[in-house]
Amino acid sequence: MDAASSLAFGFSVAFTPFNLSLALAGAALGTAIGALPGIGPINAIVLLLPLCFSLKLPPESALILLAGIYYGSGYGGRISSILLNIPGDPGLVMTTLDGYPLARQGRGAAALALSGIGSFVGGTLTVLLLTFLAVPIARLAVAFGPAEYVSLMVLAFALLSTMGQGRTAKTWAAICLGLLGAMIGIDGGSGVERFTFGSLEMLGGIDFTTLTIGLFAVSEILVVAEGMRSGAVTNLGSGERLKLSELVSCLPAMFRATGIGFFLGVLPGTGAAVASALAYTAEKRVSNRNNTFGKGDMRGLAAPETADNAAQTASMVPMLALGIPGSGTTAVMLGALLMYSITPGPLLFTQRPEIAWGLIASMYIGNVMLLVLNLPLVGLFARLLLVPNWILFPGVLGLSFAGVYAATNSMFELLLTTGIGIAAYAMRKMGIPLIPMLIAFVLARLLEDNIRRALSISDGDLMALFSSPVAILFWLLAALTLLVPVLAPRFGRRIRAVSDSEGG
């Protein structure tokens, strides 16, 4: 069967009343789970997986339910990211940069609507690409070796350093803090303890949920408490709705972000955090002519949201086509297939088309369901900001700490979250940005693992990091990203001096 007829067969599977109800249940449950910091789709899928097996759900039905939770959580996570400045997932960190300022300007409903539409565009276009290009692109992605991953991470850090808006030194300080934080714990290669200071609780390193809640939830509550004391903080309502002209102006950003998200999503291990960070910084380079990014620019919200959902969806490509999970959540879903004695790979599309094509068809349906479910509720979500601060923020803090405890089951992590929050409050007072620190923390382990792998393969030869044309291209782009902002003003002054002398 060609792709069109196979997709039609997939829709015949997905459109059965039972599978439709499972897709709707997964989308609604995923939205609710995504809105709760610290829970995440992985924990929900792990809990539901034995239930699916014990209820003897058919494998295609179980995957449709689990996939609905997976991409539904991306929609739900934007609620706390935009309204409360608390990203519950690494891929949603960049959403806070312009989403939260929009909410503070009274445009929470518009920001939520735009993020929902961006997620829909990114998810739907990616599923369309998945329909026709899954197997060949997956084989191409597997050709990425450690050298390519290292150079890609270096490019990501170079782009990350440009987010400082004139605070380059402080941005690099934040990146270094993130790298240092990621080194805490047991070294994965040698088993040596690093920066644990003899503490048994620190052997596992800093949990992402602990760091996120501390950096954003606790520090934000301290900032709000300071503002309440000085009378500077007021609650804002849902405000002006999203305009059609604003949506149209964001479409180019969405299309660019979809390409970035799809490309990085099919690379096993990169994840939505890398995609959203690169999409944001790339869009900032293209569109930030008036220095409005970071202050509530709609394009700065649309780009990371679209890339995040595109990368989440694209991570299904290596799982289905090659049996290689593209993220932690797809690794759990791969386990679901293996529980049903089904081996993913290219033959899955021909031997078990009801699973592969039924899942792909359900993604089209699920994205439409999520848009229909979420758009009418953006005003209700935005009215969360109308709750008095003395009620809202203690409730957010309690919910955040509950999320930390649910993710780690440790009282020590609650104390660590508080300490990180106080340190983050001090960083904000000093003007040190928090987003580069968190992104560096997320990318550090991937960078370290691939450096170790590349040097192990090459017997310690550093030139192995420059061993392919793709790796060299990424290194050159990283160098240009770092050097152009430094050299361009100097060349500009020299050109003006020459032109002035000639004019004289």
WOBELHU-V756926 format. One line per field, one symbol per residue. phi: phi as a letter, one per 30 degrees, with the letter a starting at -180 (. if undefined). psi: psi as a letter, one per 20 degrees, with the letter a starting at -180 (. if undefined). burial: # if it has 16 or more other C-alpha atoms within 10 Angstrom, else .. A space follows every 10 residues. Layout:
phi=???
psi=???
burial=???
This chain:
phi=.ddddddddd ddddddeddd dddddddddd dddddcdjdi dddddddded dddddhdeed dddddddddd dddddddddd dddbibdcbe dcddddecdd eddddicddd dddddddddd dddddddddd dcbedddddd ddddcedddd dddddddddd ddddhicddd dddddddddd ddddkcddcc iddbhchidd dcddicdede dddddcdddd dddddddddc iccbdbddid ddcddddddc eedddddddd dddddddejd iddddddddd ddddddcddc hcdicjdddd dddddddddd dedddddddd dbicdcaddd dddddddddc hccdkedddc dbdddddddd dddedddded dddcedcddd dddedddeed cddddddddd dddddddchb dedddddddd dddddddddd iddcdedddd dddddddddd dddddddcii dddddccbed dddddddddd dddedddedd dddddddddd dddd
psi=qrgghhhghh hhghjqhghg hggggggghh ggghiopifq hggghhhhgh ggghilqqhh gghgghhghg ihhhghhhgh gghiknpiqh ijghhhghgg hghhjjkggg gggghggghg gggghghghh gijgghhghh hhipahghgg hghggghghh iiiimilggh ghggghhggg hiipbpphgi jqppkikjph hihjapqggg gggghggghh hhgghghhhi kipqqqahbq rpqhhgghhi ghhggghggg ggghhiopig rhggghghgg hghhhgilhj lipijkphhi ghghgghghg hgghihghgg hikopirhgh hhhhhgghhj kporahihhh hmhhgghhgg hhhgghhggh ghhhgijhhg ghihiipqhi gghhgggghg hhgghhhhlp hhhgghgggh gghhghghhi jpqhghgggh ggighggggh gggghghjlj ohihikiqhg ggghgghggh hhhghghghg hghgghgghg hhh.
burial=.....##.## #.###...## ########## ########## ##.###..#. .#......## ########## ########## ########## ########## ########## ########## ########## #..##.###. #....##### ########## ####.....# ########## ######.... ..####.... .##.###### ########## #####..... .....####. ##....#..# #.######## ########## ########## ####..##.. ..##.##### ########## ########## #######.## #######... ..####.##. ..######## #######.## #.###..##. #####...#. ..#..##..# #####.##.. ..##.##### #####.##.. .######### ####.###.# #.###..... ...###...# #####.##.. ##........ .......... ....
